[in-house]
């Protein structure tokens, strides 16, 4: 009887791995389930499976996930968003609930499976992330190779046709690819190096300033060995950075898609004198309008989609800080970023390579949120927080993880 039971349990873990691959891949290819009903149907079936799985496991994965610091923070934050939206009576309450349900399905399903001890012990999340990155990069290149040849930005075939979104998602995966390279023997690094070059090449081709910044921060992982910076690697990194900057300034294709956009960013920030492009000018206008809306209620903001509904632009503010402030004010913004700071404090208590990769990821989020909306758009960012939370918990309990 025990052998029969073990056989079925092993089958469950195989299914768990497949589901985790599906969730991560679908979060990369499809931003919103509103546009892809088939994804909603699949998520519903996965929910049924997880319910059965939790019963078989005596609800342990579900209870562990619900008790996690991530879930408590996630619940607290979104309850606050709902309360503020209801108080402000913005008419966006139904939209908010639908968004939370679709958005949370990915996170909850991944979280429950990943918080199961056996599933987590048999799956190497960094390898999964690297595989997804390669699939996503190849997907983009296959569908958009003619654009690449013409020297135009690519990334339109994923995430509702947004190169910035495609680039940002790839840059998340880049953290895990660089981690894989640091963990492998020199003779076994070649496939990870190829994955790195492919992924970073597509990131550059998207022309996303946020993604490139995140990618550069991800490369900082190479500077560390046993928790300390190696001076020789630091010199190599600086040389690489100088060559990259010069190339982006003087190679026409790179200048058009990367150099010019970064110069425009620095011009927007007042660092240099450079004419801002249309995108940068719009972001300046968005920020100014968002600041006006935030001043209407500094503490709790104006509710969900406050900027989109009341700014006159019919879009989000293209700045996660301002989007949060206009939505949930200073209180909600503090709750949101407070959890990131909480993780940072716990992460840097131990300087191992896994903690370094997570710390750099959070730093990249702080750096790039000035030009992106994260808190209700990209479930993948929350998935990484799930992984970080569980890894820290395992460290605190003295258990070994990947």
C-alpha positions in Angstrom: 0.0 0.0 0.0 2.8 2.4 0.8 4.4 1.9 -2.6 1.1 2.7 -4.3 0.7 5.8 -2.2 4.3 6.9 -3.0 3.6 6.4 -6.7 0.6 8.7 -6.7 2.4 11.3 -4.6 5.3 11.3 -7.1 2.8 11.9 -9.9 1.4 14.9 -8.0 4.9 16.4 -7.7 5.5 16.0 -11.5 2.2 17.8 -12.1 3.2 20.5 -9.6 6.4 21.1 -11.6 4.4 21.4 -14.9 2.0 23.8 -13.3 4.8 26.0 -12.0 6.3 26.1 -15.5 2.9 27.0 -17.0 2.3 29.8 -14.4 5.7 31.4 -15.0 5.5 31.1 -18.8 1.9 32.4 -19.0 2.8 35.4 -16.8 5.5 36.2 -19.3 3.5 35.8 -22.5 0.2 37.2 -21.3 -0.2 40.3 -19.1 -3.9 40.1 -18.5 -6.3 37.2 -18.5 -9.0 39.5 -19.6 -7.7 39.1 -23.2 -7.2 35.4 -23.0 -10.2 33.6 -21.6 -8.6 30.2 -22.0 -6.0 31.2 -19.4 -8.8 31.9 -17.0 -10.3 28.5 -17.6 -6.9 26.8 -17.0 -6.3 28.8 -13.8 -9.8 27.6 -12.6 -8.8 23.9 -13.2 -5.5 24.5 -11.5 -7.4 25.8 -8.5 -9.5 22.7 -8.3 -6.3 20.6 -8.5 -4.6 22.6 -5.8 -7.7 22.1 -3.6 -7.5 18.3 -4.0 -3.7 18.4 -3.5 -4.0 20.3 -0.3 -6.6 17.9 1.1 -4.2 15.0 0.3 -1.4 16.9 2.0 -3.7 17.6 5.0 -3.8 21.3 4.1 -0.2 21.9 5.2 1.0 23.8 2.1 -2.1 26.1 2.2 -1.7 26.8 5.9 2.1 27.4 5.5 1.4 29.9 2.7 -1.3 31.7 4.5 0.9 32.1 7.6 3.8 33.5 5.5 4.9 37.1 5.9 4.3 37.5 2.1 0.6 36.5 2.3 -0.1 38.6 5.4 1.5 41.7 3.6 -0.3 40.9 0.3 -3.7 40.6 2.0 -3.1 43.8 4.2 -2.1 45.9 1.2 -5.0 44.9 -1.1 -7.6 45.2 1.7 -6.3 48.7 2.2 -6.6 49.4 -1.6 -10.2 48.1 -1.5 -11.2 50.2 1.5 -9.7 53.4 0.1 -11.5 52.7 -3.3 -14.8 52.2 -1.5 -14.3 55.3 0.7 -13.6 57.4 -2.4 -16.5 55.8 -4.3 -14.6 56.1 -7.6 -16.8 53.6 -9.4 -13.7 51.4 -10.0 -14.6 48.9 -7.2 -15.9 46.2 -9.6 -12.8 46.6 -11.9 -10.6 46.4 -8.8 -12.2 43.1 -7.6 -11.9 41.5 -11.1 -8.3 42.6 -11.3 -7.4 41.2 -7.9 -9.1 37.9 -8.7 -7.2 37.4 -12.0 -4.0 38.8 -10.6 -4.1 36.8 -7.4 -4.8 33.5 -9.2 -1.3 33.3 -10.5 0.3 34.2 -7.1 -1.9 32.0 -4.9 -1.6 28.9 -7.1 2.2 29.3 -7.4 2.5 30.1 -3.7 0.6 27.1 -2.4 2.5 24.7 -4.7 5.9 26.3 -3.9 5.2 26.2 -0.1 4.9 22.4 -0.3 8.2 21.1 1.1 8.5 18.2 -1.3 7.7 20.2 -4.4 10.2 22.9 -3.5 12.9 20.4 -2.6 12.6 18.7 -6.0 12.4 21.8 -8.2 15.3 24.2 -8.8 13.6 27.5 -9.3 16.7 29.2 -10.9 16.7 26.5 -13.6 13.0 27.0 -14.2 13.5 30.7 -14.6 16.4 30.2 -17.0 14.4 27.9 -19.2 11.5 30.3 -19.3 13.9 33.1 -20.2 15.2 31.1 -23.2 11.7 30.2 -24.3 10.6 33.9 -24.0 13.7 35.2 -25.9 13.3 32.7 -28.7 9.6 33.4 -28.9 10.3 37.1 -29.4 13.0 36.5 -31.9 10.9 34.2 -34.0 8.0 36.5 -34.3 9.9 39.8 -34.5 13.1 38.9 -36.4 12.3 41.3 -39.3 12.0 44.2 -36.9 15.3 43.3 -35.4 17.0 43.3 -38.8 15.5 46.7 -39.5 17.0 48.0 -36.2 13.6 48.6 -34.6 12.6 47.8 -31.0 11.3 44.3 -30.4 9.0 42.8 -27.7 5.6 43.4 -29.2 4.7 39.7 -29.4 4.3 39.4 -25.6 2.6 41.2 -22.8 0.0 42.9 -25.0 2.6 44.3 -27.4 4.9 46.2 -25.0 8.7 46.0 -25.4 9.2 47.7 -22.0 7.2 44.9 -20.3 9.0 42.2 -22.2 12.3 43.6 -21.4 11.5 44.0 -17.7 10.3 40.4 -17.4 13.4 39.1 -19.1 15.6 41.2 -16.8 14.0 39.4 -13.8 15.0 36.1 -15.3 18.5 37.4 -15.9 19.1 37.5 -12.1 18.6 33.7 -12.0 20.7 33.0 -15.0 23.6 34.9 -13.5 23.1 33.0 -10.3 23.3 29.7 -12.2 26.6 30.8 -13.8 28.1 31.6 -10.4 27.1 28.1 -9.1 28.5 25.9 -11.9 32.0 24.6 -12.5 33.8 26.4 -15.4 33.4 23.4 -17.7 29.6 23.3 -17.2 28.9 27.0 -17.6 28.6 27.2 -21.4 24.8 26.6 -21.6 24.2 29.2 -18.9 26.5 31.7 -20.6 24.6 31.2 -23.9 21.3 31.7 -22.1 22.7 34.9 -20.6 23.9 36.3 -23.9 20.5 35.4 -25.6 18.5 36.9 -22.8 20.5 40.1 -22.4 20.7 40.5 -26.2 16.9 40.6 -26.5 16.7 43.0 -23.5 19.0 45.4 -25.3 16.9 45.0 -28.5 13.7 45.9 -26.6 15.3 49.3 -25.9 13.7 49.3 -22.4 15.6 51.7 -20.1 14.1 50.0 -17.0 15.0 46.5 -18.2 18.6 47.5 -19.1 19.1 49.1 -15.7 17.8 45.9 -14.1 20.1 43.8 -16.3 23.1 45.8 -15.3 22.3 45.4 -11.7 21.8 41.6 -12.3 25.4 41.6 -13.7 26.7 42.8 -10.4 26.3 39.3 -9.1 29.5 38.4 -11.0 31.4 40.7 -8.7 30.7 38.6 -5.6 32.4 35.4 -4.4 31.6 34.0 -0.9 29.7 37.2 -0.1 32.6 39.5 -1.0 33.4 41.7 -4.0 36.4 40.5 -6.0 38.5 43.6 -7.2 39.6 41.9 -10.4 36.0 41.3 -11.4 35.1 44.8 -10.5 37.7 46.1 -13.0 36.3 43.8 -15.7 32.8 45.1 -15.0 33.9 48.7 -15.3 35.7 48.0 -18.6 32.6 46.2 -19.9 30.4 49.1 -18.8 32.6 51.7 -20.5 32.7 49.7 -23.8 28.9 49.3 -23.6 28.3 53.0 -23.0 30.6 54.0 -25.9 29.0 51.5 -28.2 25.5 52.9 -27.4 26.6 56.4 -28.1 28.4 55.8 -31.4 26.9 52.7 -33.0 23.8 54.0 -35.0 21.4 51.2 -34.2 22.4 51.0 -30.5 22.2 54.8 -30.3 18.7 54.9 -31.7 17.3 52.2 -29.5 19.3 52.7 -26.4 21.8 55.6 -26.2 19.3 58.3 -27.3 16.7 57.0 -24.8 19.1 57.1 -21.9 20.4 60.6 -22.8 16.7 61.7 -22.9 16.2 60.1 -19.4 19.2 62.0 -18.0 17.9 65.2 -19.7 14.5 64.6 -18.0 16.2 64.2 -14.6 18.2 67.4 -15.2 21.6 65.7 -15.1 22.6 66.8 -18.6 21.3 69.1 -21.2 19.6 66.9 -23.8 16.2 67.3 -25.6 13.8 64.8 -24.1 11.9 62.5 -26.5 8.1 62.3 -26.7 8.0 59.5 -24.2 10.0 61.4 -21.6 8.0 64.5 -22.1 4.8 62.5 -21.5 6.2 61.0 -18.3 7.0 64.5 -17.0 3.4 65.6 -17.6 2.1 62.4 -16.0 4.3 63.0 -12.9 3.1 66.6 -12.5 -0.5 65.6 -12.8 -0.1 62.7 -10.5 1.4 65.0 -7.9 -1.6 67.3 -8.1 -4.0 64.4 -7.7 -2.0 63.1 -4.7 -2.2 66.5 -3.0 -6.0 66.0 -2.9 -5.6 63.4 -0.2 -2.0 62.9 0.9 -2.6 60.2 3.4 -4.9 57.7 1.6 -5.0 58.8 -2.0 -7.9 58.6 -4.3 -8.6 54.9 -4.8 -7.9 52.4 -7.5 -7.3 53.8 -11.0 -7.4 57.4 -9.6 -4.8 58.6 -12.1 -6.3 56.9 -15.1 -9.8 58.1 -14.4 -9.1 61.7 -13.1 -5.9 62.8 -14.9 -7.5 63.1 -18.3 -4.8 60.9 -19.9 -6.8 57.6 -19.7 -3.6 55.6 -18.8 -1.5 54.8 -15.8 1.1 57.3 -14.5 4.2 55.4 -15.8 5.7 55.8 -12.3 5.0 53.2 -9.6 5.7 55.7 -6.8 3.3 58.2 -8.1 0.7 55.5 -9.1 0.8 54.2 -5.5 0.6 57.7 -4.0 -2.4 58.7 -6.1 -4.1 55.4 -5.4 -3.4 54.7 -1.7 -1.5 57.8 -0.5 1.4 57.9 1.9 0.0 55.2 4.1 -0.6 52.6 1.4 2.8 53.4 -0.3 4.5 52.9 3.1 2.8 49.5 3.5 3.8 48.5 0.0 7.5 49.4 0.1 7.7 48.6 3.8 7.7 44.9 3.0 10.5 45.3 0.5 12.6 47.0 3.2 11.6 44.3 5.6 13.0 41.7 3.2 16.1 43.7 2.6 16.9 43.8 6.3 16.4 40.1 6.7 18.3 39.3 3.4 21.5 41.1 4.4 21.9 39.4 7.7 23.6 36.6 5.8 25.9 37.3 2.8 25.5 34.2 0.7 25.0 34.3 -3.0 21.3 33.6 -2.9 20.8 36.5 -0.5 22.9 38.8 -2.8 20.8 38.0 -5.8 17.6 38.7 -4.0 19.0 41.9 -2.5 20.1 43.1 -5.9 16.7 42.3 -7.3 15.0 44.4 -4.7 17.4 47.3 -5.3 16.6 47.1 -9.0 12.9 47.3 -8.2 13.5 50.5 -6.2 15.6 51.9 -9.1 13.2 51.1 -11.9 9.9 51.8 -10.2 10.4 55.4 -11.2 9.4 54.4 -14.7 7.1 51.5 -14.3 3.8 50.4 -12.7 4.3 47.2 -10.8 1.8 46.8 -8.0 -1.2 45.8 -10.2 0.4 44.8 -13.5 3.2 42.2 -13.2 2.3 39.1 -11.1 5.9 37.9 -11.7 7.3 40.5 -9.3 5.1 39.1 -6.5 6.1 35.6 -7.4 9.8 36.5 -6.7 8.7 37.9 -3.3 7.1 34.5 -2.6 10.3 32.8 -3.4 12.4 35.2 -1.3 10.1 34.9 1.6 10.2 31.2 1.6 14.0 31.1 1.2 14.5 33.4 4.2 12.1 31.4 6.2 14.1 28.2 5.4 17.3 29.9 6.3 15.9 31.0 9.7 14.9 27.4 10.4 18.3 26.2 9.4 17.1 24.1 6.4 19.1 23.7 3.2 17.5 25.1 0.0 18.7 25.3 -3.6 
